[in-house]
Amino acid sequence: MAITKYIRRRPIRSGWRDLEAMSNRMSQFFDTVPFSTDSVDRGWAPHVDVIETDEELTLTAELPGLSENDVTINLDNSVLSISGEKTAIRNEDETEQRSHVWERRYGSFNRSFTLPRTVSTEDISALFENGVLTIHMPKVPEAKGRTIEICKN
């Protein structure tokens, strides 16, 4: 019995349904070519979640195997960029070692996000803990909303 890679299917929500379906099929084909070293050469991009509350936007990025010294966060002209590099750990002394599955990604990465005007860029903070980067982006007071009382005449 062969072990196959699980590919989570997500609903297609765009008007370009046929093009997106074809793109997904093509990427699945190239991702499952046997004995391909393509996955090492392509690099990788960390998965992120962006969550919004009334007070802030929170970006969470999975960066397994990295430390805070391996990651750089830049803010330039309302574009938040996260970059870094993950190096492969291989044992060069093992001459009889063979890899049967090589799915972990290595190399440099860069993710960029355009921030909305509602974010207070001066108050952005970041925390790196257990391979997870969390960036807190508070909203400006004007974007938080308020209740307006009705005056009696």
N, C-alpha and C positions, 0 to 999 in steps of 0.2 A: 504494500500500500504506500503510495507516494504522499508526501506532505505537500499541500498546496497553500499558497498565500491567500488569506482571507481578504477580499476586497469589499469594503462596505459600500453599498449602493445608496446614493442619495437621490431624492426626488429631483427631477429636472423641472425648473421653474421658469426658464427663459423661453423666448419665442424661437430660439435657435435650436430646438429639440433635436433635429436630425444631425446637425453639425456637432453638437455636444455629445450625442450618443456615439457618433463615429470617432470623435476624439478620445472618448473613454475606451472604446474598443481598441484603438491603436495604441494607447498608452498601456493597456493591459497586455497587449501582445509584446511590446518592447520590454516591459518590466518582467516578463516571465520567460525570456529567452534563456535556455539552459546554459550554465557555465559562463554567463556574461559577466564581464568586469565593469560593465557600464554603470552599475549602481555606485561603485567607488569613485569613478571619474566624474559623475554628474554633480557631486556635492549633495547638499541637503538644505532644507529650510525648516526651522522649528515650527511646530504647530502652535497656534495662539488662540486665545479666547478674548473677546472684548465685550465687557459687560457695562451697561450704563445704569446708574441710579440717579436720583434727583440731585445728589451732591457731587458725583464724580463719574469719570470713565475709568475702568480698570482693565488693563491689558495683562494677561497672564501667558507666559511662553514656557513651553517645556524644553529644557536644555539639559538632558541627561548626560552625565559624564563630564560636565563643564563646571568650572568654578567662576566666581564673580570676576576673577582676573582675566578670564578668557573671553569676556563679553564687554562690548563697548556700546554705550547708548549715546546718540547724538540728537540734538534738536536744532534744525536749521530751517528758518522760514516756514514754520508750522508743519514741518515734516519730521516725524520721529523715526529714527533709524536704529535698529538693533543689529549689530554685526559681531562676528567672532569666528573662531576656528576650532574644530574638533579634530584631534589627530588620532589616527588609527594606532592601536596597540597590538603589535605583532611580536612574537618571540622568534628572533632570527636564529637562535641556536637549534631549533627543532628542524632538522633537515628532512625528516620523514613525516612531517605534519602536512595534512591535506585538509582543505576547507570544503565541506559539503554544502553548507548554506552560508551565504555572506550577505545578510540583509541590512546590517547596521550601516548607517551613512556616516561619512567622514568628510572633512574638508571645510572650507570657509563658507559662511552664510551671510546674508544680508536681507533683512525684512524692513520695509519702509511703510509708514502710515501717515496720511495727511490728516492732521488734527483739525477738528472744527473750531470755529471762532469762539465757541462757548467754553473752551478749555483755557484755564489760567496757566500759561506756559511757565511762569515764574515759580509756581508752586508744585511742579511735578516732582515726584519722589519715586525711588526704586528700591526694591528689596529682593535679594537673591537667597533662597533657602531650599535646601534639598533638591537641587537641580531644577527649581522652578523660579523664574523671574517674574515678579509682580511689579507693574508700574502703575502708580496711582496718579491720576490726572484730574485734579479738582476743577469744578466749573467756576466760571466767573459769577459773582453775585447776581448780575443781571439775568443770567441764564437759569438760575435756580427757581425762578417764578416766585410769586407772592400773591397774597389775597388782598384785594382792594375792597375796602369798606364803602358801602353806599351811604352817602351823607343825607341827612334829613333836612329838608328846606325849612 
